[in-house]
């Protein structure tokens, strides 16, 4: 009995020592990083120039997200290489949730098929948080051209194959791919003129240097009554609420010209799940708030939200689809 009692006392003493140690033992690193997040300002990287449709959306989001997180959310424009420079920057940051990326169809699903070395892998290096919005493209023409309908453009292109130019924001951009899709479905050949972004291309269309271009709808909503351009058709299955007078390509007699560019927020892969979950919760709350949605929808944005997994599934699906389209069209960088 005496030996048994001594052994019990030793076991109790050991248990007490272990319990005393618990508060001093380190907690898992992810739990440490997630606790109290964020403790400092958060950066939101936009891989395009200031003033564009992506930048405008990001600044609206940053303002609201900062309020919900209790820390400033600072928009950083890091343009270049069709969005690759800013995206690669985020992919190289610490996986701590303090650097967000506004990604898009172009940077995540198209560029991997056009660039041999982007500096990042959209699947391995970046963790989706939520989709934020999508937008169709529209075909616009200079008002001095004789083109008053999609049929007019098709007829002219058939008379002069490969001689009528259309502009875009760059090779592989959603605007370029919308033009590729239009040519394929209409059975015509146009001459692609890539620009370093949409604004200079739009300037040249308005000035008559090129006759037409495809452009994101939000960039052109304010020009619906302009005497410099005509908006001929929207690359969607239905008319846009922000531009109800613009027909779809199907209404204009060309089926299958559906081209939307989606956008979403991501962080570095490996960011703690607790931080990803918190960001998703706060951002989705903003995206589903009518006071946030309505002004943006009036500008041509279709505001969305999703789970990280839904965003990831779409990314992987479009990564394959864009690869097939680019290969079939033999799109290459100039």
C-alpha positions as CSV (number, residue, x, y, z in Angstrom):
1,X,0.0,0.0,0.0
2,X,2.8,2.3,0.9
3,X,4.5,1.8,-2.5
4,X,1.2,2.3,-4.3
5,X,0.6,5.5,-2.5
6,X,4.0,6.9,-3.3
7,X,3.5,6.1,-7.0
8,X,0.2,7.9,-7.0
9,X,1.7,10.9,-5.4
10,X,4.5,10.9,-8.1
11,X,1.8,10.7,-10.8
12,X,-0.2,13.5,-9.3
13,X,2.9,15.7,-9.1
14,X,3.8,15.0,-12.7
15,X,0.2,15.8,-13.8
16,X,0.3,19.1,-11.9
17,X,3.6,20.0,-13.4
18,X,2.3,19.4,-16.9
19,X,-0.8,21.5,-16.2
20,X,1.3,24.3,-14.9
21,X,3.3,24.2,-18.1
22,X,0.4,24.5,-20.5
23,X,0.0,28.3,-20.4
24,X,3.7,28.7,-21.2
25,X,3.7,26.2,-24.1
26,X,3.6,27.8,-27.5
27,X,0.3,27.7,-29.4
28,X,0.3,26.8,-33.1
29,X,1.7,29.5,-35.3
30,X,-1.5,29.9,-37.3
31,X,-3.5,30.5,-34.2
32,X,-1.0,33.1,-33.1
33,X,-1.2,34.9,-36.5
34,X,-5.0,34.8,-36.6
35,X,-5.5,36.2,-33.1
36,X,-6.4,39.8,-33.2
37,X,-6.0,40.1,-37.0
38,X,-5.5,42.7,-38.3
39,X,-3.1,44.6,-36.0
40,X,-1.8,46.9,-38.7
41,X,-2.9,48.4,-42.1
42,X,-3.7,46.0,-44.9
43,X,-2.6,46.5,-48.5
44,X,-4.9,45.9,-51.5
45,X,-2.8,45.5,-54.6
46,X,-4.4,46.4,-58.0
47,X,-2.2,45.1,-60.8
48,X,-3.5,47.9,-63.1
49,X,-3.1,51.6,-63.4
50,X,-5.0,54.0,-61.2
51,X,-8.3,55.3,-62.6
52,X,-9.4,52.1,-64.4
53,X,-12.4,50.0,-63.7
54,X,-10.5,47.6,-61.4
55,X,-9.0,50.5,-59.5
56,X,-12.4,52.2,-59.0
57,X,-13.9,49.0,-57.6
58,X,-10.9,48.4,-55.3
59,X,-11.1,51.8,-53.8
60,X,-14.8,51.4,-53.0
61,X,-14.0,48.0,-51.4
62,X,-11.0,49.3,-49.5
63,X,-13.0,52.0,-47.9
64,X,-15.7,49.7,-46.6
65,X,-13.3,46.9,-45.6
66,X,-11.2,49.2,-43.6
67,X,-14.3,50.2,-41.5
68,X,-15.1,46.5,-40.8
69,X,-11.6,45.5,-40.0
70,X,-10.8,48.5,-37.8
71,X,-7.6,49.2,-39.8
72,X,-6.8,51.1,-42.9
73,X,-6.9,49.2,-46.2
74,X,-4.5,50.9,-48.6
75,X,-4.8,50.5,-52.4
76,X,-1.5,50.0,-54.2
77,X,-1.5,50.2,-58.0
78,X,1.3,48.0,-59.4
79,X,0.6,47.8,-63.1
80,X,2.7,46.1,-65.8
81,X,3.0,43.0,-67.9
82,X,-0.8,42.6,-68.2
83,X,-1.2,42.4,-64.4
84,X,1.7,40.0,-63.8
85,X,3.9,42.5,-61.9
86,X,1.3,43.2,-59.2
87,X,0.2,39.6,-58.9
88,X,3.7,38.3,-58.6
89,X,4.3,40.9,-55.8
90,X,1.5,39.5,-53.7
91,X,2.6,35.9,-54.4
92,X,5.9,36.7,-52.8
93,X,4.6,38.4,-49.6
94,X,4.3,36.8,-46.2
95,X,1.3,34.5,-45.9
96,X,-0.2,36.6,-43.1
97,X,-3.2,38.2,-44.7
98,X,-1.8,41.8,-44.8
99,X,-1.5,41.9,-48.6
100,X,-4.6,41.3,-50.7
101,X,-4.7,41.0,-54.5
102,X,-7.6,42.0,-56.8
103,X,-7.2,39.2,-59.3
104,X,-9.1,38.7,-62.6
105,X,-9.8,36.3,-65.4
106,X,-6.8,37.8,-67.2
107,X,-4.2,37.5,-64.4
108,X,-5.4,34.1,-63.1
109,X,-6.8,32.2,-66.1
110,X,-5.4,33.8,-69.3
111,X,-1.8,34.9,-68.5
112,X,-0.6,31.4,-67.6
113,X,-1.1,30.4,-71.2
114,X,0.6,33.5,-72.7
115,X,3.7,34.0,-70.5
116,X,6.5,31.5,-70.0
117,X,7.5,33.1,-66.7
118,X,4.9,35.2,-64.9
119,X,6.7,35.1,-61.6
120,X,3.8,33.3,-59.9
121,X,1.5,30.3,-60.2
122,X,-2.2,31.4,-59.7
123,X,-3.1,28.0,-58.1
124,X,0.0,27.2,-56.1
125,X,0.9,30.7,-54.9
126,X,-2.5,32.4,-54.3
127,X,-5.4,31.6,-52.0
128,X,-8.9,32.7,-53.2
129,X,-11.0,34.6,-50.6
130,X,-14.1,35.5,-52.6
131,X,-15.3,36.6,-56.0
132,X,-16.2,40.3,-56.0
133,X,-17.7,41.2,-59.4
134,X,-17.9,40.4,-63.1
135,X,-18.6,42.6,-66.1
136,X,-19.3,42.0,-69.8
137,X,-17.5,43.7,-72.6
138,X,-19.2,45.9,-75.3
139,X,-18.3,46.6,-78.9
140,X,-18.0,50.3,-79.5
141,X,-17.2,52.2,-82.8
142,X,-16.2,55.7,-83.6
143,X,-19.4,57.7,-84.5
144,X,-17.8,58.8,-87.7
145,X,-17.7,55.3,-89.1
146,X,-20.6,53.9,-91.2
147,X,-21.1,51.1,-88.7
148,X,-24.4,51.5,-87.0
149,X,-25.0,47.8,-86.2
150,X,-23.0,44.6,-85.7
151,X,-24.3,43.5,-89.1
152,X,-22.6,46.6,-90.6
153,X,-19.3,45.6,-89.1
154,X,-19.6,42.0,-90.3
155,X,-20.4,43.1,-93.8
156,X,-17.5,45.5,-94.0
157,X,-15.1,42.8,-92.6
158,X,-16.2,40.3,-95.2
159,X,-15.5,42.9,-97.9
160,X,-12.0,43.6,-96.5
161,X,-10.8,40.5,-94.5
162,X,-8.1,41.4,-92.0
163,X,-8.1,45.1,-92.8
164,X,-10.5,46.6,-90.3
165,X,-8.8,47.2,-87.0
166,X,-10.2,46.7,-83.5
167,X,-8.4,47.8,-80.3
168,X,-8.1,46.2,-76.9
169,X,-6.3,46.7,-73.6
170,X,-3.6,44.3,-74.7
171,X,-2.9,40.8,-76.0
172,X,-4.8,38.1,-74.0
173,X,-6.9,40.7,-72.2
174,X,-10.6,39.9,-71.9
175,X,-11.3,42.6,-74.5
176,X,-9.0,40.9,-77.0
177,X,-10.6,37.6,-76.3
178,X,-14.0,39.1,-76.8
179,X,-12.9,40.2,-80.3
180,X,-11.5,36.7,-81.0
181,X,-14.8,35.2,-80.0
182,X,-16.7,37.6,-82.2
183,X,-14.6,36.8,-85.2
184,X,-15.0,33.1,-84.7
185,X,-18.8,33.2,-84.3
186,X,-19.3,35.7,-87.1
187,X,-16.9,34.0,-89.5
188,X,-14.9,37.2,-90.1
189,X,-11.3,38.3,-89.8
190,X,-10.3,41.6,-88.1
191,X,-6.9,43.2,-87.4
192,X,-6.1,43.3,-83.7
193,X,-4.4,46.4,-82.3
194,X,-3.2,45.9,-78.7
195,X,-2.7,48.9,-76.4
196,X,-1.1,49.3,-73.0
197,X,-4.4,49.5,-71.3
198,X,-8.0,50.4,-72.2
199,X,-7.8,54.3,-71.7
200,X,-5.3,54.9,-74.6
201,X,-7.3,52.6,-76.9
202,X,-10.6,54.4,-76.0
203,X,-8.9,57.7,-76.7
204,X,-7.9,56.5,-80.2
205,X,-11.4,55.2,-80.9
206,X,-12.9,58.5,-79.9
207,X,-10.3,60.4,-82.0
208,X,-10.8,58.1,-85.0
209,X,-7.3,56.6,-85.1
210,X,-9.0,53.2,-85.0
211,X,-12.6,52.5,-85.8
212,X,-13.6,50.2,-83.0
213,X,-12.7,48.2,-79.8
214,X,-14.1,45.9,-77.2
215,X,-14.0,47.4,-73.7
216,X,-15.4,46.6,-70.2
217,X,-18.9,47.9,-69.7
218,X,-18.2,50.0,-66.6
219,X,-15.6,52.0,-68.6
220,X,-18.2,53.1,-71.1
221,X,-21.5,53.4,-69.2
222,X,-21.0,57.2,-68.9
223,X,-20.5,57.5,-72.7
224,X,-23.9,56.1,-73.7
225,X,-25.1,59.6,-75.0
226,X,-21.7,60.6,-76.4
227,X,-21.5,62.0,-79.9
228,X,-18.0,60.4,-80.3
229,X,-18.9,56.7,-80.1
230,X,-21.7,54.3,-80.7
231,X,-22.1,51.2,-78.4
232,X,-23.2,48.4,-80.7
233,X,-23.6,45.3,-78.6
234,X,-22.9,43.7,-75.2
235,X,-21.1,40.4,-74.8
236,X,-23.7,38.8,-72.4
237,X,-26.7,36.6,-72.5
238,X,-29.0,39.5,-71.6
239,X,-29.0,43.3,-71.7
240,X,-27.2,45.1,-68.9
241,X,-29.4,47.0,-66.4
242,X,-26.9,49.9,-66.6
243,X,-27.2,50.0,-70.4
244,X,-30.7,48.8,-71.3
245,X,-30.5,50.3,-74.8
246,X,-27.6,48.2,-75.9
247,X,-28.5,44.9,-77.5
248,X,-26.8,41.6,-77.0
249,X,-24.8,40.0,-79.9
250,X,-27.6,37.3,-80.1
251,X,-30.1,40.1,-80.7
252,X,-27.8,41.4,-83.4
253,X,-27.8,38.0,-85.1
254,X,-24.5,36.5,-83.8
255,X,-24.9,33.8,-81.2
256,X,-22.3,32.6,-78.7
257,X,-20.5,35.9,-78.2
258,X,-20.5,35.8,-74.4
259,X,-17.5,37.2,-72.7
260,X,-17.4,38.3,-69.0
261,X,-14.4,39.1,-67.0
262,X,-14.6,38.2,-63.3
263,X,-12.6,39.6,-60.4
264,X,-11.9,38.4,-56.9
265,X,-9.8,39.0,-53.9
266,X,-6.9,36.6,-53.0
267,X,-4.0,36.4,-50.5
268,X,-0.8,34.4,-50.5
269,X,-1.3,30.7,-50.4
270,X,-0.6,29.4,-46.9
271,X,-2.4,32.2,-45.1
272,X,-4.0,30.9,-41.9
273,X,-7.5,29.5,-42.5
274,X,-8.8,31.7,-39.7
275,X,-7.7,34.8,-41.5
276,X,-9.1,33.6,-44.8
277,X,-12.4,32.9,-43.1
278,X,-12.5,36.3,-41.4
279,X,-11.7,38.1,-44.6
280,X,-14.3,36.1,-46.5
281,X,-16.9,36.9,-43.9
282,X,-16.2,40.6,-43.8
283,X,-15.9,41.0,-47.6
284,X,-19.0,39.0,-48.4
285,X,-21.0,41.2,-45.9
286,X,-19.9,44.2,-47.9
287,X,-20.7,42.7,-51.2
288,X,-24.2,41.7,-50.2
289,X,-25.0,45.1,-48.7
290,X,-27.4,47.0,-51.0
291,X,-25.8,50.4,-50.2
292,X,-22.5,49.1,-51.6
293,X,-23.9,47.1,-54.5
294,X,-26.4,49.6,-56.0
295,X,-24.0,52.4,-57.0
296,X,-21.6,49.9,-58.5
297,X,-24.3,48.1,-60.4
298,X,-25.5,51.4,-61.8
299,X,-21.9,51.8,-63.2
300,X,-22.0,48.4,-65.0
301,X,-20.5,46.1,-62.4
302,X,-22.3,42.9,-61.6
303,X,-21.4,42.5,-57.9
304,X,-20.8,38.9,-56.8
305,X,-19.7,36.9,-53.7
306,X,-18.6,33.4,-53.1
307,X,-16.9,31.0,-50.8
308,X,-13.1,30.5,-51.2
309,X,-13.8,27.0,-52.7
310,X,-16.3,28.3,-55.2
311,X,-13.8,30.9,-56.3
312,X,-11.1,28.2,-56.6
313,X,-13.4,26.0,-58.6
314,X,-14.2,28.8,-61.1
315,X,-10.5,29.6,-61.4
316,X,-9.5,26.1,-62.3
317,X,-12.4,25.7,-64.7
318,X,-11.6,28.9,-66.6
319,X,-7.9,28.2,-66.5
320,X,-8.6,25.2,-68.7
321,X,-11.3,26.9,-70.9
322,X,-9.1,29.9,-71.6
323,X,-6.2,27.6,-72.5
324,X,-8.4,25.9,-75.2
325,X,-9.6,29.3,-76.6
326,X,-6.1,30.7,-76.8
327,X,-4.7,27.6,-78.4
328,X,-7.5,27.4,-80.9
329,X,-7.1,31.1,-81.8
330,X,-3.3,30.8,-81.9
331,X,-3.0,33.9,-79.7
332,X,0.6,34.9,-79.0
333,X,2.3,37.9,-77.5
334,X,3.7,40.4,-79.9
